[in-house]
Amino acid sequence: MEVTEIETPADSMDSSLVFHVVKDVLGFVLYMHQQIPSILQDISAEFDALHTEYKELEVVPTQAEVASSRRKRLGRMREVKLGIRRLQKFMDTFSGLQTSLQLMLSEVPDIQGIILVLGASPIRPQHVYELQFSHGRVVPGGACNFIRSRAAEGLSRKVIRALISKGVGSASYTGPTKLFLMVRASSSFNLPLHFLPKRDFRYSKKIIPFRLQLKCRARKQEVDNPHDDSKSASSSINSTDSTSDDLIWFQCRHAIKGLASKTPSMEE
């Protein structure tokens, strides 16, 4: 099975770097599969702007309002409120997923595998994206502020270019669906409010996943054995046949549902 390898010049991958790469890939996948009308940054800015405008419209005018102006203001308030309601659930779910991912990475900074599943359920997906991480030099534990670094920015650009080159999102739009986040961690991992254990997780064999292996440059130099590389490439993080029985899959409770699109196809 083909695995696309991507290298970062950093000698280690900390929790912040992994978080921002996963977040960027998630947003890109949603956008390219037409589950959101614009990129995440634009949706977040639109949501904040709607809230700001609604608060401004709620302010009682200092002077007596003429009937026509009042009707216009109330009409705009209704439009803004509908816009907020349309985005509210999506933004709440996305915020919950971000929080869950940060909490997970704070407890398991050396996470080995993450899967993004786009479809009606994790076991019946339309598209699957597997991210494997080779963390390189061990980084001492501690609190993580999840600030976006230049290394995260650079690695995200490489990953997104790789996704584009493989034609991500080229399939026809089939309507709004869900995106599920799966993480592989020790069976002792315990965040029940955010993750549910899915020990026997497997998706349909009919689906060909897109696999990315993210490596540190230092790590790549250490593991410079073609036999090891072929072994790594031939194994999938989807398999439950791991050398460590302690590793199982966990499903994030926050599944993102795509926003209904008014247009059947995305403009290039």
Stockholm file with secondary structure:
# STOCKHOLM 1.0

chainA/1-268         MEVTEIETPADSMDSSLVFHVVKDVLGFVLYMHQQIPSILQDISAEFDALHTEYKELEVVPTQAEVASSRRKRLGRMREVKLGIRRLQKFMDTFSGLQTSLQLMLSEVPDIQGIILVLGASPIRPQHVYELQFSHGRVVPGGACNFIRSRAAEGLSRKVIRALISKGVGSASYTGPTKLFLMVRASSSFNLPLHFLPKRDFRYSKKIIPFRLQLKCRARKQEVDNPHDDSKSASSSINSTDSTSDDLIWFQCRHAIKGLASKTPSMEE
#=GR chainA/1-268 SS CCCEEEEESSSBCCHHHHHHHHHHHHHHHHHHTTSSSSCHHHHHHHHHHHHHHHHHHHSCCSSCCCHHHHHHHHHHHHHHHHHHHHHHHHHHHHHHHHHHHHHHHHHCTTCCEEEEEEEEETTEEEEEEEEEEECBSCCCCCCCCCCCCHHHHHHHHHHHHHHHHTTTTCSCCCCCCEEEEEEEEETTCCCTTTEEEETTCCCCTTCCCEEEEEEEHHHHHHSCCHHHHHHHHHCCTTCSCCSCTTEEEEEESCCEECCCCSSSSCCC
#=GC SS_cons         CCCEEEEESSSBCCHHHHHHHHHHHHHHHHHHTTSSSSCHHHHHHHHHHHHHHHHHHHSCCSSCCCHHHHHHHHHHHHHHHHHHHHHHHHHHHHHHHHHHHHHHHHHCTTCCEEEEEEEEETTEEEEEEEEEEECBSCCCCCCCCCCCCHHHHHHHHHHHHHHHHTTTTCSCCCCCCEEEEEEEEETTCCCTTTEEEETTCCCCTTCCCEEEEEEEHHHHHHSCCHHHHHHHHHCCTTCSCCSCTTEEEEEESCCEECCCCSSSSCCC
//
